Amino acid sequence: LGSACGSSESTPDGRGTATSDGGVPDAGDDTGFAFGGLHDGSVIGGPQHTAIFIATSHTIARVELYLDNDRIGEAPSAPWEIDWTTLPFAPGDHALRAVAYDADGAHVEGAIHIVLDNSPPVVGWVGTATVGQPLHIPVTDNVGLAHVEVVASGHIYPTTIDATGVTVAWDYGCEVPIGVAVTAVDLAGWQT
């Protein structure tokens, strides 16, 4: 989508071929929808740029995007891309639905289940570490953690994520307090 008029590209999930002039070759008996980079169960948060790929025998005139029953945007022409944000919506389970209309007003639609996460992880107080003892750092998130990095004196320590945070095999020995930097990233990409 978005290349010179009349050219085409395969959709990211391989269902059909979308053309840049708004037409979509027939994908067989079923209409296929794909939401670029998203799939059932995706966790997202914050500003979004959603590309919608449609395989249908209809010539598409416009596409509307809905979160549950709330219309969140429209693409009046190809490429079918809509910018929106998750921030006004409650976190949790939602349906992301695209409705594609042809020039006569007939429509086809497709939807996926997504999870909205509008808050970053929370890192708790680290406390005092003892050489040779595991250091537990409380890190929580309302949806889930993707990655936690612990850095002390320029050294990145391997971490193990559990239900209450991360554990670090602490081998740093010193007689003076040192700073420990903790960076936590959740499944939606929010970072603390």
N, C-alpha and C positions, 0 to 999 in steps of 0.2 A: 504494500500500500504506500502511496506517496511518491512513487516514481513516475516517469513520463506516462502520459495518457496512453492506455492500451496495453501497458506492460503488466506483468503479474508476478506475484511472489507466493510461495507456499506459506500456509498458515503455520504458526509455531508448533502446533500439535499434529500437523500432517493431515488434518481433515480438510480436504478440498483446496482450492486455489482461489485466492481473492484477487480481484483486479482493481487497479487504481482508478478506473473511471466509474466505480460504484457498482458495477455488475459483478456477480459471483457465479461462476459456472456451477451447474447442477452437481450436487454431491450425492446423487442417488435419491432414494425415497425420503431420507431424513435430512432435515436442516441441521447443520452443525454450527455450534458457537464455540469460540475460544476467547478467553480473556487473557491477553498477553501477559505472561509471567505469573499468572494466578491459576490455581487449581482448587478443587474441593478441599476445604480445610485450611487454606492459606491464612496466615496470621498477618494482618496489615495494620498500620497506624500512621496518622499524620497525613501530609499532602500526598496525593496519588495522581498518577498519570495512567489511565486505563485505556489500552488499545483493545478494540473489539474486532474479532475476525469472524465472519459469517460465511457459511457455505450454503447457498440456496439457489434455486432456479429463478428467483425474483430479482429484478433490478432494484436495488435499495436506494431510497430517496433520502432517508434520515434515520438516525439511531438515537434512542433515548436510553439513559442508564438510571436504574433504580436501586436504592438500598432498601430492602423490604418493600414498602409501598410508597416511599418517599422518592420523588424524581430528583436526582442529583446533578443531571446534566444532559446535554444534547449535542450531538455532532450533526450539523445540518448538511454536511457533504463529506465525501471520502477524503482523507483516511478517517476511519471511525475511531477517534481518540478523544477522550474527555478527561479534563483535569478537575479534581474534587478533593475534599479533605474528610477524614474520618472524625475530626475533632468535635463537631456538633452532635455526634451520635453516641449512644450508650455503648460501652464496651461489651463484648460478648459475641454470641452467635447471631449471624445475619445472613440474608440472601442477597446476593448481587445479581441483578437481572438486567439484561439488555433486551430492548424491543426494537426491531428493525421494521420500518414501514416502507412500502413501495409507493409509487406515485398515485395509485388509486386508493390509498389508505389501508390496504390489507397489511397485516403484520405477522411476523414470526418472532418468537422469543426463546431465549435460553438463559439459564441461571446456574450459579454455583453457590455453595455454602462457604462463607468466610467467617473469620473471627476478628473482631476489632479490638485493638489494644491501644489505648490513648495515654498510657503513662509509662515512664521509664522504670527500670529496676531501682530498688532501694538498697544501698550498701550500709550496713550497720557498723558500729564501732568495732575496731579490730582488737584492741586491748594489748596485753603483754604477751610476747612470744617467748618460748623457751627453746633453746637450741636442741635439736634432735627430737622435739615433740611436734606433732601435727598442729598447725595453726588453722583454726576454724574461723572463717569470716562470714558473718551473716549477710546473705544477699537474697532478696526476694523479688518476685515479680508476679503480677496478677495472672499472666498467661504462661510464662515459662522463660527460662534463660537459654540463650543460644551459645554464649561464650563469656567467660570471665578471665581477665588477665590480671595477674598480680606482679608488680615490679617493685624491687627494693634495691637501692644502690646500683641501678642500671641492669640488674639481673632479672630476667623473666622467669618466674617460678611456674612449674606445671601445676594445674589445679584439677581437682575432682569435684564436679557439681553434684550436690545431693538436694534433698527437699528443703533444707534450711539454709543453704548457701554453698560455700566452697571450702575445701580443705586443701592446705598446702603443706607439703613435706618441708618443714622449716629447718634449714641447715646453716642459716646465717648467724654467725656469732660475733658479738661486739659488746663493748662495755658501755656504749652510749646509745641513747635512743636514735632510731633511724625512721625515716618516713617510708611508708608503704603506700604505693599508688594502686588502687583497685579500679579497673574499668570493667563494667558489666554491660552486656548487650542482650536485649531480649529478642524473642522470636519475631517481633514486628520491626526490629532494627533500632528501637530507642536505646540510647546509650547514656550511662551515668559515669 
